[in-house]
Amino acid sequence: MLTSSKGTNWTVAGAKARLSEVIERAQSSPQTITKNGKPSVVVVSAEEWQRKIARKGTLAEFLLDSPLRGADLDLERQRDEPRDLPR
């Protein structure tokens, strides 16, 4: 287990052996589980997960609240010939 400012890193074996501790610590900070030395998954509290996935409004609301609304933008379509792309 390695502690950092963003939480704690665990190996898969360490997380498996101390799953209750991983869950307990995830209540206060994200717990990263590494596989082959690389981050694989992050365990977070259910509350944190709900905050992350919460819908923050509709696309229409986003566009209506945009700071560009009412700006005088020239959005005319370009009629240039398409460029050739390598295959």
N, CA, C and O atoms as a GROMACS GRO file, in nm:
protein
  348
    1MET      N    1   0.085  -0.117   0.000
    1MET     CA    2   0.000   0.000   0.000
    1MET      C    3   0.089   0.123   0.000
    1MET      O    4   0.186   0.131   0.076
    2LEU      N    5   0.057   0.221  -0.086
    2LEU     CA    6   0.133   0.345  -0.097
    2LEU      C    7   0.036   0.461  -0.085
    2LEU      O    8  -0.060   0.469  -0.162
    3THR      N    9   0.059   0.551   0.008
    3THR     CA   10  -0.031   0.664   0.030
    3THR      C   11   0.020   0.786  -0.046
    3THR      O   12   0.140   0.815  -0.046
    4SER      N   13  -0.073   0.857  -0.112
    4SER     CA   14  -0.039   0.982  -0.180
    4SER      C   15  -0.144   1.085  -0.144
    4SER      O   16  -0.239   1.055  -0.072
    5SER      N   17  -0.127   1.208  -0.194
    5SER     CA   18  -0.223   1.314  -0.161
    5SER      C   19  -0.360   1.288  -0.222
    5SER      O   20  -0.459   1.346  -0.177
    6LYS      N   21  -0.367   1.203  -0.324
    6LYS     CA   22  -0.495   1.174  -0.389
    6LYS      C   23  -0.558   1.045  -0.340
    6LYS      O   24  -0.658   1.001  -0.396
    7GLY      N   25  -0.503   0.984  -0.239
    7GLY     CA   26  -0.559   0.859  -0.188
    7GLY      C   27  -0.450   0.757  -0.166
    7GLY      O   28  -0.336   0.791  -0.135
    8THR      N   29  -0.487   0.631  -0.182
    8THR     CA   30  -0.394   0.522  -0.155
    8THR      C   31  -0.389   0.429  -0.275
    8THR      O   32  -0.491   0.403  -0.339
    9ASN      N   33  -0.270   0.379  -0.304
    9ASN     CA   34  -0.252   0.280  -0.410
    9ASN      C   35  -0.236   0.143  -0.348
    9ASN      O   36  -0.163   0.126  -0.250
   10TRP      N   37  -0.305   0.045  -0.404
   10TRP     CA   38  -0.300  -0.093  -0.358
   10TRP      C   39  -0.267  -0.184  -0.475
   10TRP      O   40  -0.306  -0.156  -0.588
   11THR      N   41  -0.196  -0.290  -0.448
   11THR     CA   42  -0.182  -0.396  -0.548
   11THR      C   43  -0.311  -0.477  -0.544
   11THR      O   44  -0.386  -0.468  -0.448
   12VAL      N   45  -0.336  -0.555  -0.648
   12VAL     CA   46  -0.455  -0.640  -0.649
   12VAL      C   47  -0.452  -0.734  -0.529
   12VAL      O   48  -0.553  -0.751  -0.460
   13ALA      N   49  -0.337  -0.796  -0.505
   13ALA     CA   50  -0.326  -0.890  -0.393
   13ALA      C   51  -0.349  -0.820  -0.259
   13ALA      O   52  -0.418  -0.873  -0.173
   14GLY      N   53  -0.292  -0.701  -0.243
   14GLY     CA   54  -0.309  -0.626  -0.119
   14GLY      C   55  -0.454  -0.584  -0.098
   14GLY      O   56  -0.506  -0.590   0.014
   15ALA      N   57  -0.519  -0.540  -0.205
   15ALA     CA   58  -0.659  -0.499  -0.195
   15ALA      C   59  -0.748  -0.618  -0.163
   15ALA      O   60  -0.844  -0.606  -0.086
   16LYS      N   61  -0.717  -0.732  -0.223
   16LYS     CA   62  -0.796  -0.853  -0.197
   16LYS      C   63  -0.782  -0.896  -0.051
   16LYS      O   64  -0.880  -0.933   0.014
   17ALA      N   65  -0.660  -0.891  -0.002
   17ALA     CA   66  -0.635  -0.934   0.136
   17ALA      C   67  -0.694  -0.838   0.239
   17ALA      O   68  -0.727  -0.878   0.350
   18ARG      N   69  -0.707  -0.710   0.202
   18ARG     CA   70  -0.754  -0.609   0.298
   18ARG      C   71  -0.873  -0.532   0.242
   18ARG      O   72  -0.882  -0.410   0.256
   19LEU      N   73  -0.965  -0.604   0.178
   19LEU     CA   74  -1.078  -0.540   0.111
   19LEU      C   75  -1.160  -0.452   0.205
   19LEU      O   76  -1.201  -0.342   0.166
   20SER      N   77  -1.183  -0.497   0.327
   20SER     CA   78  -1.260  -0.415   0.422
   20SER      C   79  -1.192  -0.281   0.446
   20SER      O   80  -1.259  -0.178   0.456
   21GLU      N   81  -1.059  -0.281   0.455
   21GLU     CA   82  -0.986  -0.156   0.475
   21GLU      C   83  -0.993  -0.068   0.351
   21GLU      O   84  -1.007   0.054   0.362
   22VAL      N   85  -0.984  -0.129   0.233
   22VAL     CA   86  -0.995  -0.052   0.108
   22VAL      C   87  -1.131   0.020   0.106
   22VAL      O   88  -1.138   0.139   0.076
   23ILE      N   89  -1.237  -0.054   0.138
   23ILE     CA   90  -1.372   0.004   0.138
   23ILE      C   91  -1.383   0.115   0.242
   23ILE      O   92  -1.439   0.221   0.214
   24GLU      N   93  -1.331   0.091   0.359
   24GLU     CA   94  -1.337   0.192   0.466
   24GLU      C   95  -1.263   0.319   0.425
   24GLU      O   96  -1.314   0.429   0.446
   25ARG      N   97  -1.144   0.305   0.369
   25ARG     CA   98  -1.066   0.422   0.328
   25ARG      C   99  -1.130   0.495   0.210
   25ARG      O  100  -1.115   0.616   0.195
   26ALA      N  101  -1.201   0.419   0.125
   26ALA     CA  102  -1.267   0.480   0.009
   26ALA      C  103  -1.377   0.577   0.051
   26ALA      O  104  -1.419   0.661  -0.028
   27GLN      N  105  -1.424   0.565   0.174
   27GLN     CA  106  -1.526   0.657   0.223
   27GLN      C  107  -1.472   0.799   0.235
   27GLN      O  108  -1.549   0.896   0.230
   28SER      N  109  -1.341   0.813   0.250
   28SER     CA  110  -1.283   0.947   0.265
   28SER      C  111  -1.193   0.989   0.150
   28SER      O  112  -1.172   1.108   0.130
   29SER      N  113  -1.138   0.893   0.074
   29SER     CA  114  -1.055   0.930  -0.041
   29SER      C  115  -1.048   0.814  -0.140
   29SER      O  116  -1.062   0.698  -0.100
   30PRO      N  117  -1.028   0.843  -0.268
   30PRO     CA  118  -1.022   0.737  -0.369
   30PRO      C  119  -0.908   0.640  -0.341
   30PRO      O  120  -0.801   0.680  -0.295
   31GLN      N  121  -0.933   0.512  -0.369
   31GLN     CA  122  -0.834   0.407  -0.350
   31GLN      C  123  -0.802   0.345  -0.486
   31GLN      O  124  -0.890   0.286  -0.549
   32THR      N  125  -0.679   0.360  -0.531
   32THR     CA  126  -0.638   0.308  -0.661
   32THR      C  127  -0.582   0.168  -0.646
   32THR      O  128  -0.496   0.143  -0.561
   33ILE      N  129  -0.632   0.077  -0.729
   33ILE     CA  130  -0.580  -0.060  -0.729
   33ILE      C  131  -0.498  -0.076  -0.857
   33ILE      O  132  -0.547  -0.053  -0.968
   34THR      N  133  -0.373  -0.116  -0.839
   34THR     CA  134  -0.282  -0.130  -0.952
   34THR      C  135  -0.269  -0.276  -0.993
   34THR      O  136  -0.282  -0.368  -0.912
   35LYS      N  137  -0.244  -0.295  -1.121
   35LYS     CA  138  -0.221  -0.429  -1.176
   35LYS      C  139  -0.095  -0.420  -1.261
   35LYS      O  140  -0.086  -0.337  -1.351
   36ASN      N  141   0.000  -0.503  -1.231
   36ASN     CA  142   0.130  -0.499  -1.300
   36ASN      C  143   0.195  -0.361  -1.289
   36ASN      O  144   0.259  -0.314  -1.383
   37GLY      N  145   0.177  -0.297  -1.173
   37GLY     CA  146   0.240  -0.168  -1.148
   37GLY      C  147   0.171  -0.048  -1.209
   37GLY      O  148   0.218   0.064  -1.193
   38LYS      N  149   0.058  -0.070  -1.278
   38LYS     CA  150  -0.012   0.040  -1.342
   38LYS      C  151  -0.152   0.053  -1.283
   38LYS      O  152  -0.215  -0.048  -1.252
   39PRO      N  153  -0.203   0.176  -1.268
   39PRO     CA  154  -0.338   0.194  -1.216
   39PRO      C  155  -0.439   0.117  -1.301
   39PRO      O  156  -0.437   0.126  -1.424
   40SER      N  157  -0.526   0.042  -1.236
   40SER     CA  158  -0.625  -0.039  -1.307
   40SER      C  159  -0.767   0.007  -1.277
   40SER      O  160  -0.846   0.028  -1.369
   41VAL      N  161  -0.800   0.024  -1.149
   41VAL     CA  162  -0.933   0.070  -1.109
   41VAL      C  163  -0.920   0.162  -0.989
   41VAL      O  164  -0.818   0.164  -0.920
   42VAL      N  165  -1.026   0.240  -0.966
   42VAL     CA  166  -1.031   0.327  -0.849
   42VAL      C  167  -1.159   0.296  -0.773
   42VAL      O  168  -1.267   0.291  -0.832
   43VAL      N  169  -1.147   0.276  -0.644
   43VAL     CA  170  -1.262   0.252  -0.557
   43VAL      C  171  -1.295   0.385  -0.488
   43VAL      O  172  -1.210   0.446  -0.424
   44VAL      N  173  -1.420   0.428  -0.504
   44VAL     CA  174  -1.467   0.551  -0.439
   44VAL      C  175  -1.594   0.520  -0.362
   44VAL      O  176  -1.658   0.417  -0.384
   45SER      N  177  -1.631   0.609  -0.272
   45SER     CA  178  -1.754   0.590  -0.196
   45SER      C  179  -1.875   0.600  -0.289
   45SER      O  180  -1.867   0.661  -0.395
   46ALA      N  181  -1.985   0.540  -0.248
   46ALA     CA  182  -2.109   0.547  -0.327
   46ALA      C  183  -2.153   0.692  -0.342
   46ALA      O  184  -2.202   0.732  -0.448
   47GLU      N  185  -2.135   0.771  -0.237
   47GLU     CA  186  -2.172   0.913  -0.243
   47GLU      C  187  -2.091   0.987  -0.349
   47GLU      O  188  -2.145   1.065  -0.427
   48GLU      N  189  -1.960   0.963  -0.351
   48GLU     CA  190  -1.873   1.027  -0.451
   48GLU      C  191  -1.913   0.982  -0.591
   48GLU      O  192  -1.916   1.064  -0.682
   49TRP      N  193  -1.942   0.855  -0.609
   49TRP     CA  194  -1.982   0.803  -0.739
   49TRP      C  195  -2.111   0.870  -0.787
   49TRP      O  196  -2.121   0.909  -0.903
   50GLN      N  197  -2.209   0.884  -0.699
   50GLN     CA  198  -2.335   0.948  -0.736
   50GLN      C  199  -2.311   1.093  -0.778
   50GLN      O  200  -2.376   1.142  -0.870
   51ARG      N  201  -2.221   1.162  -0.710
   51ARG     CA  202  -2.187   1.300  -0.749
   51ARG      C  203  -2.126   1.303  -0.888
   51ARG      O  204  -2.156   1.393  -0.967
   52LYS      N  205  -2.041   1.206  -0.918
   52LYS     CA  206  -1.972   1.205  -1.048
   52LYS      C  207  -2.067   1.177  -1.163
   52LYS      O  208  -2.051   1.232  -1.272
   53ILE      N  209  -2.167   1.090  -1.140
   53ILE     CA  210  -2.254   1.051  -1.250
   53ILE      C  211  -2.383   1.133  -1.257
   53ILE      O  212  -2.464   1.114  -1.348
   54ALA      N  213  -2.402   1.224  -1.163
   54ALA     CA  214  -2.525   1.304  -1.161
   54ALA      C  215  -2.537   1.386  -1.288
   54ALA      O  216  -2.440   1.448  -1.334
   55ARG      N  217  -2.655   1.385  -1.344
   55ARG     CA  218  -2.681   1.463  -1.465
   55ARG      C  219  -2.681   1.610  -1.427
   55ARG      O  220  -2.740   1.650  -1.326
   56LYS      N  221  -2.616   1.689  -1.506
   56LYS     CA  222  -2.602   1.831  -1.474
   56LYS      C  223  -2.686   1.917  -1.568
   56LYS      O  224  -2.647   2.029  -1.602
   57GLY      N  225  -2.800   1.866  -1.611
   57GLY     CA  226  -2.888   1.941  -1.700
   57GLY      C  227  -2.890   1.881  -1.839
   57GLY      O  228  -2.812   1.790  -1.871
   58THR      N  229  -2.979   1.933  -1.920
   58THR     CA  230  -2.993   1.884  -2.057
   58THR      C  231  -2.900   1.960  -2.150
   58THR      O  232  -2.843   2.063  -2.113
   59LEU      N  233  -2.885   1.909  -2.271
   59LEU     CA  234  -2.805   1.978  -2.371
   59LEU      C  235  -2.866   2.115  -2.401
   59LEU      O  236  -2.794   2.214  -2.417
   60ALA      N  237  -2.998   2.121  -2.407
   60ALA     CA  238  -3.065   2.249  -2.434
   60ALA      C  239  -3.033   2.350  -2.324
   60ALA      O  240  -3.007   2.467  -2.354
   61GLU      N  241  -3.036   2.307  -2.198
   61GLU     CA  242  -3.003   2.398  -2.088
   61GLU      C  243  -2.859   2.445  -2.097
   61GLU      O  244  -2.829   2.562  -2.071
   62PHE      N  245  -2.770   2.354  -2.134
   62PHE     CA  246  -2.629   2.390  -2.150
   62PHE      C  247  -2.613   2.498  -2.257
   62PHE      O  248  -2.543   2.597  -2.236
   63LEU      N  249  -2.679   2.478  -2.371
   63LEU     CA  250  -2.667   2.574  -2.480
   63LEU      C  251  -2.731   2.708  -2.444
   63LEU      O  252  -2.679   2.814  -2.480
   64LEU      N  253  -2.844   2.704  -2.373
   64LEU     CA  254  -2.909   2.829  -2.332
   64LEU      C  255  -2.826   2.907  -2.231
   64LEU      O  256  -2.830   3.030  -2.229
   65ASP      N  257  -2.750   2.836  -2.148
   65ASP     CA  258  -2.667   2.901  -2.046
   65ASP      C  259  -2.528   2.937  -2.098
   65ASP      O  260  -2.448   2.995  -2.024
   66SER      N  261  -2.498   2.905  -2.222
   66SER     CA  262  -2.366   2.927  -2.278
   66SER      C  263  -2.331   3.076  -2.280
   66SER      O  264  -2.414   3.159  -2.314
   67PRO      N  265  -2.208   3.109  -2.243
   67PRO     CA  266  -2.165   3.249  -2.251
   67PRO      C  267  -2.159   3.299  -2.395
   67PRO      O  268  -2.151   3.420  -2.418
   68LEU      N  269  -2.162   3.208  -2.492
   68LEU     CA  270  -2.159   3.248  -2.633
   68LEU      C  271  -2.298   3.279  -2.688
   68LEU      O  272  -2.312   3.327  -2.800
   69ARG      N  273  -2.402   3.252  -2.607
   69ARG     CA  274  -2.539   3.279  -2.652
   69ARG      C  275  -2.553   3.429  -2.679
   69ARG      O  276  -2.520   3.512  -2.593
   70GLY      N  277  -2.600   3.461  -2.796
   70GLY     CA  278  -2.619   3.601  -2.832
   70GLY      C  279  -2.495   3.665  -2.892
   70GLY      O  280  -2.500   3.779  -2.938
   71ALA      N  281  -2.383   3.592  -2.892
   71ALA     CA  282  -2.261   3.646  -2.953
   71ALA      C  283  -2.279   3.649  -3.104
   71ALA      O  284  -2.346   3.563  -3.161
   72ASP      N  285  -2.220   3.746  -3.167
   72ASP     CA  286  -2.232   3.760  -3.312
   72ASP      C  287  -2.124   3.675  -3.378
   72ASP      O  288  -2.018   3.725  -3.415
   73LEU      N  289  -2.153   3.546  -3.392
   73LEU     CA  290  -2.057   3.454  -3.452
   73LEU      C  291  -2.091   3.430  -3.598
   73LEU      O  292  -2.208   3.417  -3.634
   74ASP      N  293  -1.990   3.424  -3.682
   74ASP     CA  294  -2.009   3.392  -3.823
   74ASP      C  295  -1.988   3.242  -3.839
   74ASP      O  296  -1.875   3.194  -3.842
   75LEU      N  297  -2.097   3.169  -3.849
   75LEU     CA  298  -2.089   3.023  -3.858
   75LEU      C  299  -2.122   2.973  -3.998
   75LEU      O  300  -2.178   2.865  -4.015
   76GLU      N  301  -2.088   3.052  -4.097
   76GLU     CA  302  -2.115   3.014  -4.235
   76GLU      C  303  -2.032   2.893  -4.273
   76GLU      O  304  -1.913   2.883  -4.240
   77ARG      N  305  -2.095   2.801  -4.343
   77ARG     CA  306  -2.027   2.678  -4.384
   77ARG      C  307  -1.922   2.708  -4.489
   77ARG      O  308  -1.945   2.786  -4.582
   78GLN      N  309  -1.806   2.646  -4.473
   78GLN     CA  310  -1.701   2.660  -4.573
   78GLN      C  311  -1.732   2.569  -4.690
   78GLN      O  312  -1.772   2.454  -4.671
   79ARG      N  313  -1.714   2.618  -4.809
   79ARG     CA  314  -1.743   2.541  -4.930
   79ARG      C  315  -1.615   2.496  -5.001
   79ARG      O  316  -1.617   2.467  -5.120
   80ASP      N  317  -1.504   2.490  -4.927
   80ASP     CA  318  -1.376   2.448  -4.985
   80ASP      C  319  -1.386   2.304  -5.033
   80ASP      O  320  -1.469   2.226  -4.986
   81GLU      N  321  -1.301   2.271  -5.129
   81GLU     CA  322  -1.292   2.133  -5.176
   81GLU      C  323  -1.235   2.046  -5.064
   81GLU      O  324  -1.145   2.090  -4.992
   82PRO      N  325  -1.285   1.925  -5.047
   82PRO     CA  326  -1.229   1.837  -4.943
   82PRO      C  327  -1.085   1.801  -4.976
   82PRO      O  328  -1.047   1.793  -5.093
   83ARG      N  329  -1.007   1.778  -4.875
   83ARG     CA  330  -0.868   1.740  -4.897
   83ARG      C  331  -0.858   1.588  -4.908
   83ARG      O  332  -0.942   1.515  -4.854
   84ASP      N  333  -0.757   1.542  -4.977
   84ASP     CA  334  -0.733   1.399  -4.990
   84ASP      C  335  -0.664   1.347  -4.865
   84ASP      O  336  -0.567   1.406  -4.818
   85LEU      N  337  -0.715   1.238  -4.813
   85LEU     CA  338  -0.655   1.174  -4.696
   85LEU      C  339  -0.591   1.043  -4.737
   85LEU      O  340  -0.647   0.970  -4.819
   86PRO      N  341  -0.475   1.011  -4.679
   86PRO     CA  342  -0.412   0.882  -4.712
   86PRO      C  343  -0.498   0.766  -4.661
   86PRO      O  344  -0.565   0.777  -4.558
   87ARG      N  345  -0.494   0.659  -4.734
   87ARG     CA  346  -0.572   0.540  -4.695
   87ARG      C  347  -0.490   0.440  -4.624
   87ARG      O  348  -0.540   0.335  -4.584
   0.00000   0.00000   0.00000
